[in-house]
């Protein structure tokens, strides 16, 4: 969330550097004030992994276990192997 890149061509004046630093400082202060600075990308995980978020909160006890995850990965690998070789693949 706070990863930023700035490209400049040529040389900057010290006043430009001061303005840039002040803008960054105010941006960080706003993040601290709103509380979003410290949670960063964690607030977006609730939308990416809703089942896992509910499991951690204790409201979804039926979250898949590691065996289900391993079976899913095996199936996905078999699909990739079938596509790459053009032949049938068995688990």
MDAnalysis code that builds the backbone (N, CA, C; Angstrom):
import MDAnalysis as mda
import numpy as np

u = mda.Universe.empty(273, n_residues=91, atom_resindex=np.repeat(np.arange(91), 3), trajectory=True)
u.add_TopologyAttr("name", ["N", "CA", "C"] * 91)
u.add_TopologyAttr("resid", np.arange(1, 92))
u.add_TopologyAttr("resname", ["UNK", "UNK", "UNK", "UNK", "UNK", "UNK", "UNK", "UNK", "UNK", "UNK", "UNK", "UNK", "UNK", "UNK", "UNK", "UNK", "UNK", "UNK", "UNK", "UNK", "UNK", "UNK", "UNK", "UNK", "UNK", "UNK", "UNK", "UNK", "UNK", "UNK", "UNK", "UNK", "UNK", "UNK", "UNK", "UNK", "UNK", "UNK", "UNK", "UNK", "UNK", "UNK", "UNK", "UNK", "UNK", "UNK", "UNK", "UNK", "UNK", "UNK", "UNK", "UNK", "UNK", "UNK", "UNK", "UNK", "UNK", "UNK", "UNK", "UNK", "UNK", "UNK", "UNK", "UNK", "UNK", "UNK", "UNK", "UNK", "UNK", "UNK", "UNK", "UNK", "UNK", "UNK", "UNK", "UNK", "UNK", "UNK", "UNK", "UNK", "UNK", "UNK", "UNK", "UNK", "UNK", "UNK", "UNK", "UNK", "UNK", "UNK", "UNK"])
u.atoms.positions = np.array([
    [0.813, -1.187, 0.000],
    [0.000, 0.000, 0.000],
    [0.861, 1.258, 0.000],
    [1.972, 1.243, 0.702],
    [2.815, 2.420, 0.783],
    [4.072, 2.288, -0.081],
    [4.070, 1.350, -1.027],
    [5.196, 1.216, -1.941],
    [4.975, 2.176, -3.100],
    [5.945, 3.057, -3.311],
    [5.793, 4.053, -4.356],
    [7.116, 4.227, -5.082],
    [7.035, 4.602, -6.344],
    [8.219, 4.859, -7.153],
    [8.042, 6.208, -7.812],
    [9.109, 6.957, -7.861],
    [9.058, 8.246, -8.532],
    [10.258, 8.350, -9.457],
    [10.029, 8.620, -10.724],
    [11.109, 8.758, -11.698],
    [11.289, 10.223, -12.030],
    [12.543, 10.655, -12.011],
    [12.840, 12.044, -12.340],
    [13.951, 12.072, -13.375],
    [13.825, 12.979, -14.297],
    [14.843, 13.157, -15.322],
    [15.436, 14.551, -15.149],
    [16.727, 14.593, -15.048],
    [17.375, 15.870, -14.788],
    [17.653, 16.025, -13.314],
    [17.949, 17.216, -12.886],
    [18.269, 17.469, -11.482],
    [17.122, 18.207, -10.811],
    [16.954, 17.918, -9.546],
    [15.907, 18.594, -8.788],
    [16.534, 19.668, -7.911],
    [15.717, 20.617, -7.565],
    [16.158, 21.669, -6.648],
    [15.925, 21.209, -5.214],
    [16.647, 21.763, -4.269],
    [16.396, 21.396, -2.862],
    [14.954, 21.669, -2.433],
    [14.331, 22.685, -3.007],
    [12.937, 22.961, -2.642],
    [12.015, 21.826, -3.093],
    [12.327, 21.201, -4.230],
    [11.530, 20.071, -4.698],
    [11.678, 18.890, -3.741],
    [12.897, 18.673, -3.248],
    [13.128, 17.584, -2.302],
    [12.370, 17.827, -1.003],
    [12.357, 19.060, -0.545],
    [11.646, 19.379, 0.691],
    [10.149, 19.158, 0.507],
    [9.612, 19.585, -0.634],
    [8.183, 19.380, -0.898],
    [7.862, 17.890, -0.962],
    [8.704, 17.114, -1.621],
    [8.477, 15.679, -1.721],
    [8.515, 15.026, -0.338],
    [9.484, 15.399, 0.477],
    [9.579, 14.842, 1.822],
    [8.387, 15.237, 2.683],
    [7.937, 16.479, 2.561],
    [6.775, 16.922, 3.328],
    [5.515, 16.162, 2.898],
    [5.355, 15.942, 1.577],
    [4.204, 15.177, 1.085],
    [4.222, 13.749, 1.639],
    [5.410, 13.121, 1.615],
    [5.522, 11.764, 2.152],
    [5.232, 11.750, 3.654],
    [5.753, 12.735, 4.356],
    [5.544, 12.823, 5.801],
    [4.058, 12.975, 6.127],
    [3.352, 13.845, 5.381],
    [1.921, 14.030, 5.615],
    [1.135, 12.766, 5.265],
    [1.556, 12.077, 4.214],
    [0.906, 10.831, 3.813],
    [1.045, 9.785, 4.920],
    [2.239, 9.682, 5.507],
    [2.474, 8.731, 6.599],
    [1.675, 9.131, 7.832],
    [1.624, 10.428, 8.132],
    [0.840, 10.876, 9.278],
    [-0.640, 10.552, 9.111],
    [-1.156, 10.728, 7.889],
    [-2.555, 10.376, 7.635],
    [-2.773, 8.881, 7.821],
    [-1.801, 8.067, 7.385],
    [-1.901, 6.618, 7.571],
    [-1.887, 6.228, 9.032],
    [-1.055, 6.912, 9.829],
    [-1.012, 6.634, 11.265],
    [-2.322, 7.074, 11.921],
    [-2.809, 8.240, 11.541],
    [-4.047, 8.762, 12.120],
    [-5.255, 7.899, 11.820],
    [-5.327, 7.357, 10.603],
    [-6.468, 6.517, 10.241],
    [-6.290, 5.075, 10.683],
    [-5.067, 4.689, 11.077],
    [-4.805, 3.323, 11.498],
    [-4.511, 2.372, 10.366],
    [-4.498, 2.850, 9.127],
    [-4.263, 1.980, 7.990],
    [-2.789, 1.721, 7.730],
    [-1.910, 2.509, 8.309],
    [-0.485, 2.333, 8.057],
    [0.004, 0.996, 8.591],
    [-0.507, 0.581, 9.729],
    [0.026, -0.606, 10.365],
    [-0.640, -1.886, 9.908],
    [-1.837, -1.799, 9.339],
    [-2.465, -3.012, 8.835],
    [-2.119, -3.233, 7.370],
    [-1.771, -2.166, 6.659],
    [-1.306, -2.260, 5.282],
    [-2.143, -3.170, 4.422],
    [-1.493, -4.143, 3.759],
    [-2.232, -5.019, 2.848],
    [-3.138, -6.012, 3.551],
    [-3.033, -6.151, 4.869],
    [-3.886, -7.109, 5.558],
    [-5.363, -6.798, 5.391],
    [-5.697, -5.530, 5.229],
    [-7.112, -5.201, 5.091],
    [-7.678, -5.681, 3.758],
    [-6.815, -5.962, 2.771],
    [-7.292, -6.458, 1.486],
    [-7.410, -7.975, 1.464],
    [-6.730, -8.678, 2.383],
    [-6.810, -10.134, 2.407],
    [-8.225, -10.622, 2.699],
    [-9.003, -9.851, 3.412],
    [-10.366, -10.291, 3.699],
    [-11.181, -10.445, 2.423],
    [-10.818, -9.732, 1.369],
    [-11.525, -9.866, 0.097],
    [-10.903, -10.952, -0.773],
    [-9.598, -11.189, -0.627],
    [-8.930, -12.205, -1.432],
    [-9.163, -13.608, -0.888],
    [-9.169, -13.735, 0.430],
    [-9.312, -15.041, 1.063],
    [-10.439, -15.014, 2.092],
    [-11.672, -14.869, 1.648],
    [-12.769, -14.736, 2.617],
    [-12.967, -15.985, 3.468],
    [-12.787, -17.185, 2.886],
    [-12.974, -18.401, 3.669],
    [-11.936, -18.494, 4.778],
    [-10.689, -18.164, 4.449],
    [-9.635, -18.221, 5.457],
    [-9.861, -17.175, 6.542],
    [-10.309, -15.995, 6.151],
    [-10.587, -14.946, 7.136],
    [-11.679, -15.387, 8.102],
    [-12.730, -16.019, 7.575],
    [-13.807, -16.504, 8.449],
    [-13.317, -17.639, 9.336],
    [-12.399, -18.482, 8.807],
    [-11.838, -19.571, 9.614],
    [-11.030, -19.015, 10.787],
    [-10.211, -18.008, 10.522],
    [-9.406, -17.399, 11.579],
    [-10.303, -16.740, 12.617],
    [-11.383, -16.126, 12.165],
    [-12.317, -15.474, 13.088],
    [-13.154, -16.488, 13.868],
    [-13.142, -17.745, 13.428],
    [-13.879, -18.781, 14.144],
    [-15.302, -18.964, 13.666],
    [-15.657, -18.340, 12.542],
    [-17.036, -18.461, 12.057],
    [-17.175, -19.470, 10.925],
    [-16.073, -20.091, 10.474],
    [-16.123, -21.063, 9.392],
    [-15.329, -22.308, 9.799],
    [-15.955, -23.236, 10.522],
    [-15.205, -24.419, 10.973],
    [-14.944, -25.429, 9.865],
    [-15.575, -25.280, 8.690],
    [-15.449, -26.254, 7.609],
    [-14.361, -25.878, 6.614],
    [-13.340, -25.177, 7.061],
    [-12.251, -24.793, 6.155],
    [-11.466, -26.042, 5.761],
    [-11.063, -26.173, 4.484],
    [-10.342, -27.375, 4.049],
    [-9.042, -27.575, 4.822],
    [-8.711, -28.845, 5.063],
    [-7.476, -29.151, 5.768],
    [-6.323, -29.323, 4.781],
    [-5.154, -29.680, 5.277],
    [-3.957, -29.773, 4.429],
    [-4.077, -30.899, 3.405],
    [-4.755, -31.991, 3.760],
    [-4.905, -33.097, 2.808],
    [-5.722, -32.661, 1.589],
    [-6.767, -31.904, 1.823],
    [-7.574, -31.393, 0.709],
    [-6.742, -30.473, -0.167],
    [-5.934, -29.631, 0.446],
    [-5.055, -28.744, -0.312],
    [-4.051, -29.516, -1.140],
    [-3.474, -30.583, -0.569],
    [-2.494, -31.387, -1.303],
    [-3.144, -32.107, -2.481],
    [-4.362, -32.624, -2.280],
    [-5.075, -33.267, -3.390],
    [-5.369, -32.268, -4.504],
    [-5.731, -31.067, -4.136],
    [-6.015, -30.033, -5.129],
    [-4.765, -29.706, -5.939],
    [-3.622, -29.603, -5.262],
    [-2.366, -29.306, -5.961],
    [-1.998, -30.444, -6.898],
    [-2.213, -31.708, -6.466],
    [-1.915, -32.854, -7.332],
    [-2.770, -32.819, -8.597],
    [-4.045, -32.495, -8.444],
    [-4.925, -32.405, -9.608],
    [-4.464, -31.289, -10.543],
    [-4.090, -30.154, -9.972],
    [-3.626, -29.046, -10.806],
    [-2.342, -29.416, -11.546],
    [-1.422, -30.127, -10.887],
    [-0.199, -30.561, -11.548],
    [-0.500, -31.535, -12.677],
    [-1.459, -32.429, -12.462],
    [-1.847, -33.371, -13.508],
    [-2.434, -32.637, -14.713],
    [-3.223, -31.610, -14.456],
    [-3.798, -30.822, -15.558],
    [-2.695, -30.135, -16.348],
    [-1.733, -29.541, -15.640],
    [-0.623, -28.871, -16.326],
    [0.177, -29.881, -17.140],
    [0.421, -31.073, -16.574],
    [1.156, -32.113, -17.284],
    [0.405, -32.550, -18.541],
    [-0.927, -32.685, -18.448],
    [-1.735, -33.062, -19.613],
    [-1.650, -32.011, -20.709],
    [-1.716, -30.767, -20.318],
    [-1.650, -29.685, -21.308],
    [-0.272, -29.626, -21.948],
    [0.780, -29.816, -21.150],
    [2.140, -29.708, -21.671],
    [2.492, -30.866, -22.585],
    [2.074, -32.088, -22.256],
    [2.458, -33.257, -23.049],
    [1.417, -33.655, -24.075],
    [0.177, -33.242, -23.872],
    [-0.890, -33.620, -24.787],
    [-1.379, -35.036, -24.554],
    [-0.968, -35.662, -23.458],
    [-1.373, -37.032, -23.139],
    [-2.191, -37.046, -21.850],
    [-2.878, -38.177, -21.637],
    [-3.643, -38.327, -20.403],
    [-2.682, -38.531, -19.235],
    [-3.098, -38.036, -18.101],
    [-2.294, -38.190, -16.895],
    [-3.172, -38.761, -15.799],
    [-2.619, -39.699, -15.045],
    [-3.393, -40.322, -13.964],
    [-2.729, -39.987, -12.647],
    [-3.546, -39.832, -11.630],
    [-3.030, -39.496, -10.300],
    [-2.491, -40.691, -9.610],
])
